[in-house]
């Protein structure tokens, strides 16, 4: 089976390659290819080149990770966010007849009453959340497709600036003080955890909408403290701050996060704890 991954050179793309490459023929694509990586340059906004790549590879499944994920940049450039997060997804649907697995986010909710289940009604409060919700609707127009919502995905990689874990560890290693919000609640999810779930969804040909998140539901501040303690770093360098004090351009859901009961029941899964995930990351010898 051939699987094409768009936006494959972020932290989740790396974990997916690790999980899937022993069983499937994996094709990694991205708008640009990082130095030392192997892949295919592909901007899914370019429908002509998209068709060419799909005709050449003839994948059985597309896993779409391509997205504009900087929440404040989306707020500053709403048209660009719509083009990348929504219209590009429509391009995939228009050009490909096979199964598409789309990664989405708890930012489709307003954060008033999380963690959220699949039955809860979305109400995004940011451009990012709104454009990701549009992409979900596009994908779910085909009942063979799958949308998996995740939140606060993390791993440790010096090559990826998007990981909260990497930011905390590298900042504290360099004795840099950091301010972390204490009023945003989620259930942070290791990228290997969600990659393994995606692999199982491929095996089981899972369809529709599902949530996946790891076990612990806590504030970003408490997550940062857990990280510091696990990596034996100085917790006194971590200062709590409220979301309002950060004065960010886009609104953030405060009580976000995802309820995983549906996928736990349907696929007989048990979410891992943060402690277990961090132990596994440390065992890899990342620092």
C-alpha positions as CSV (number, residue, x, y, z in Angstrom):
1,X,0.0,0.0,0.0
2,X,1.2,3.5,-0.9
3,X,0.7,6.3,1.6
4,X,1.4,9.9,0.7
5,X,1.9,12.3,3.6
6,X,1.6,16.1,3.0
7,X,3.3,18.5,5.3
8,X,5.5,15.5,6.3
9,X,8.5,17.3,7.7
10,X,7.1,18.4,11.0
11,X,7.1,16.5,14.3
12,X,4.0,14.4,13.5
13,X,5.3,13.6,10.0
14,X,8.5,12.2,11.5
15,X,6.5,10.0,14.0
16,X,4.2,8.8,11.2
17,X,7.2,7.7,9.1
18,X,8.6,5.8,12.0
19,X,5.3,4.1,12.7
20,X,4.3,3.3,9.1
21,X,7.4,2.8,7.1
22,X,7.9,-0.9,8.0
23,X,4.5,-1.8,6.7
24,X,3.7,0.7,3.9
25,X,5.4,2.5,1.0
26,X,5.7,6.1,2.3
27,X,6.0,9.2,0.2
28,X,6.8,12.3,2.2
29,X,6.0,15.7,0.7
30,X,6.3,19.3,1.8
31,X,6.4,22.9,0.4
32,X,10.2,22.6,0.9
33,X,12.5,19.7,1.8
34,X,14.7,20.3,4.9
35,X,18.4,19.7,4.5
36,X,19.3,16.1,4.9
37,X,15.7,14.9,4.3
38,X,14.4,13.0,1.3
39,X,11.0,13.9,-0.1
40,X,8.9,15.5,-2.9
41,X,8.3,19.2,-3.1
42,X,4.6,19.7,-3.1
43,X,2.4,22.7,-2.5
44,X,-1.2,21.5,-2.4
45,X,-2.4,25.0,-3.3
46,X,-1.0,24.3,-6.8
47,X,-3.6,22.0,-8.3
48,X,-1.7,21.4,-11.6
49,X,1.4,20.1,-9.8
50,X,-0.7,18.2,-7.2
51,X,-2.4,16.2,-10.0
52,X,1.1,15.5,-11.5
53,X,2.4,14.1,-8.2
54,X,-0.7,12.1,-7.6
55,X,-0.7,10.6,-11.1
56,X,3.0,9.7,-10.7
57,X,2.8,8.1,-7.3
58,X,-0.8,6.7,-7.4
59,X,-1.2,6.6,-3.6
60,X,-3.9,4.5,-1.9
61,X,-4.2,6.9,1.1
62,X,-3.3,10.5,1.7
63,X,-2.6,11.7,5.2
64,X,-2.9,15.5,5.1
65,X,-0.7,17.3,7.7
66,X,-0.2,20.4,5.5
67,X,-1.6,23.4,7.3
68,X,-1.0,27.0,8.4
69,X,-0.8,26.3,12.2
70,X,0.5,29.6,13.6
71,X,-2.7,30.8,15.3
72,X,-1.7,34.5,15.3
73,X,-0.4,34.4,11.7
74,X,-3.8,33.0,10.7
75,X,-5.5,35.8,12.5
76,X,-3.3,38.4,10.7
77,X,-3.7,36.7,7.3
78,X,-7.2,35.2,7.2
79,X,-7.3,34.8,3.4
80,X,-4.0,33.0,3.3
81,X,-5.2,30.8,6.2
82,X,-8.3,29.9,4.3
83,X,-6.4,29.1,1.1
84,X,-4.0,26.8,2.9
85,X,-6.2,25.2,5.5
86,X,-9.5,24.9,3.5
87,X,-9.1,25.5,-0.2
88,X,-6.1,23.3,-0.5
89,X,-8.0,20.5,1.2
90,X,-10.7,20.9,-1.4
91,X,-7.9,20.5,-4.0
92,X,-7.0,17.2,-2.5
93,X,-10.6,16.0,-2.6
94,X,-11.0,17.2,-6.2
95,X,-7.8,15.4,-7.4
96,X,-7.9,12.2,-5.4
97,X,-10.4,9.4,-5.3
98,X,-8.9,7.4,-2.5
99,X,-9.1,7.7,1.3
100,X,-7.9,10.9,3.0
101,X,-7.0,11.1,6.6
102,X,-7.1,14.7,7.8
103,X,-5.6,16.0,11.1
104,X,-7.6,18.6,12.9
105,X,-7.6,20.4,16.3
106,X,-9.5,21.1,19.4
107,X,-9.4,24.8,18.3
108,X,-12.6,24.1,16.4
109,X,-14.2,24.6,19.9
110,X,-14.6,27.7,21.9
111,X,-12.9,26.3,25.1
112,X,-15.8,27.0,27.4
113,X,-16.5,23.4,28.4
114,X,-13.7,21.0,27.5
115,X,-12.6,18.4,27.1
116,X,-14.9,17.9,24.1
117,X,-16.5,14.8,22.5
118,X,-17.2,14.3,18.8
119,X,-20.9,15.1,19.6
120,X,-20.2,18.6,20.9
121,X,-21.0,21.4,18.5
122,X,-17.9,23.3,17.2
123,X,-17.7,27.0,17.8
124,X,-14.2,28.3,16.8
125,X,-13.1,31.6,18.2
126,X,-10.1,32.1,15.9
127,X,-9.4,32.1,12.1
128,X,-7.2,29.1,12.6
129,X,-10.0,27.1,14.2
130,X,-12.6,28.3,11.7
131,X,-10.5,27.3,8.7
132,X,-9.7,23.9,10.2
133,X,-13.5,23.4,10.7
134,X,-14.1,24.1,7.1
135,X,-11.5,21.5,6.1
136,X,-13.2,18.9,8.3
137,X,-16.5,19.5,6.5
138,X,-14.8,19.1,3.1
139,X,-13.2,15.8,4.1
140,X,-16.3,14.4,5.8
141,X,-18.4,14.9,2.6
142,X,-16.9,11.6,1.6
143,X,-18.0,9.0,4.1
144,X,-14.8,6.9,3.4
145,X,-12.6,9.6,4.8
146,X,-11.3,10.1,8.4
147,X,-10.8,13.2,10.5
148,X,-8.8,12.9,13.7
149,X,-8.7,15.8,16.0
150,X,-5.6,16.2,18.3
151,X,-4.3,18.9,20.6
152,X,-0.9,20.1,21.9
153,X,1.1,17.6,19.9
154,X,4.7,17.3,21.2
155,X,8.0,15.5,20.8
156,X,11.6,16.4,21.3
157,X,13.4,17.5,18.1
158,X,15.9,20.3,17.7
159,X,14.8,20.6,14.1
160,X,11.2,21.5,14.9
161,X,10.3,24.7,16.7
162,X,6.6,23.9,17.0
163,X,7.0,21.4,19.9
164,X,6.1,22.8,23.3
165,X,8.4,20.1,24.9
166,X,11.4,21.2,22.9
167,X,10.8,24.8,23.7
168,X,10.6,24.1,27.4
169,X,13.6,21.8,27.5
170,X,15.9,23.9,25.4
171,X,14.9,27.1,27.2
172,X,15.6,25.6,30.6
173,X,18.9,24.0,29.5
174,X,20.0,27.5,28.5
175,X,18.9,28.9,31.9
176,X,16.3,31.0,30.1
177,X,13.2,32.1,32.1
178,X,10.0,31.2,30.4
179,X,6.4,32.3,31.0
180,X,3.7,29.7,30.5
181,X,0.0,30.1,30.7
182,X,-1.8,28.6,33.7
183,X,-5.3,29.0,32.4
184,X,-5.3,27.0,29.2
185,X,-6.2,23.4,29.8
186,X,-5.7,20.5,27.3
187,X,-4.5,16.9,27.2
188,X,-1.1,17.0,25.5
189,X,-0.4,14.2,23.1
190,X,2.9,12.6,22.1
191,X,3.3,12.5,18.3
192,X,4.2,8.8,18.5
193,X,0.9,8.2,20.4
194,X,-1.3,9.7,17.7
195,X,0.9,8.2,14.9
196,X,0.3,4.7,16.3
197,X,-3.5,5.5,16.4
198,X,-3.4,6.6,12.8
199,X,-1.7,3.4,11.9
200,X,-4.4,1.4,13.7
201,X,-7.1,3.5,11.9
202,X,-5.5,2.5,8.6
203,X,-5.5,-1.2,9.5
204,X,-9.1,-1.0,10.6
205,X,-10.2,1.3,7.8
206,X,-11.7,3.6,10.3
207,X,-14.0,6.3,8.9
208,X,-15.7,9.5,10.1
209,X,-14.7,11.8,13.0
210,X,-12.6,10.8,16.0
211,X,-10.8,12.4,18.9
212,X,-7.4,11.3,20.2
213,X,-5.5,12.7,23.1
214,X,-3.3,11.3,25.8
215,X,-4.5,10.7,29.4
216,X,-3.7,13.8,31.5
217,X,-5.8,16.9,31.4
218,X,-3.9,19.8,32.8
219,X,-2.7,23.4,32.2
220,X,0.2,24.3,30.0
221,X,2.0,25.6,33.1
222,X,1.6,22.3,34.9
223,X,2.7,20.5,31.8
224,X,5.8,22.6,31.7
225,X,6.5,21.7,35.4
226,X,6.1,18.0,34.6
227,X,8.6,18.3,31.7
228,X,11.2,20.2,33.9
229,X,10.9,17.6,36.6
230,X,11.3,14.7,34.3
231,X,14.3,16.2,32.6
232,X,15.8,17.3,35.9
233,X,15.7,21.0,34.9
234,X,15.2,24.1,37.1
235,X,11.5,24.6,37.7
236,X,12.1,28.0,39.2
237,X,12.7,29.3,35.7
238,X,9.1,28.7,34.8
239,X,6.7,31.6,35.6
240,X,2.9,31.3,35.4
241,X,1.1,33.9,33.4
242,X,-2.5,34.3,32.3
243,X,-3.7,34.2,28.7
244,X,-4.9,37.8,28.9
245,X,-1.4,38.9,30.1
246,X,0.1,37.4,26.9
247,X,-2.0,39.8,24.8
248,X,-2.0,37.5,21.8
249,X,-3.7,38.5,18.6
250,X,-6.0,35.5,18.3
251,X,-8.2,34.2,21.1
252,X,-7.3,30.8,22.6
253,X,-9.8,28.2,23.9
254,X,-9.1,28.1,27.7
255,X,-10.8,24.8,28.6
256,X,-10.1,22.9,25.5
257,X,-8.9,19.3,25.1
258,X,-10.5,16.2,23.8
259,X,-12.6,13.4,25.2
260,X,-11.4,10.1,23.7
261,X,-14.2,7.7,24.8
262,X,-15.5,7.0,21.3
263,X,-12.2,5.8,19.9
264,X,-11.2,4.0,23.1
265,X,-14.4,2.0,22.8
266,X,-14.3,1.4,19.0
267,X,-10.6,0.5,18.7
268,X,-10.0,-0.8,22.3
269,X,-7.4,1.8,23.0
270,X,-5.9,3.1,26.3
271,X,-4.3,6.6,26.2
272,X,-0.8,6.8,27.7
273,X,0.1,9.1,30.5
274,X,2.4,12.1,30.2
275,X,4.8,10.4,32.6
276,X,5.1,7.3,30.4
277,X,5.5,9.3,27.2
278,X,8.2,11.5,28.7
279,X,10.0,8.5,30.1
280,X,10.0,6.9,26.6
281,X,11.3,10.1,25.1
282,X,14.1,10.3,27.7
283,X,15.0,6.7,27.1
284,X,15.7,7.6,23.4
285,X,18.6,9.8,24.7
286,X,17.4,13.0,23.3
287,X,19.5,15.2,25.6
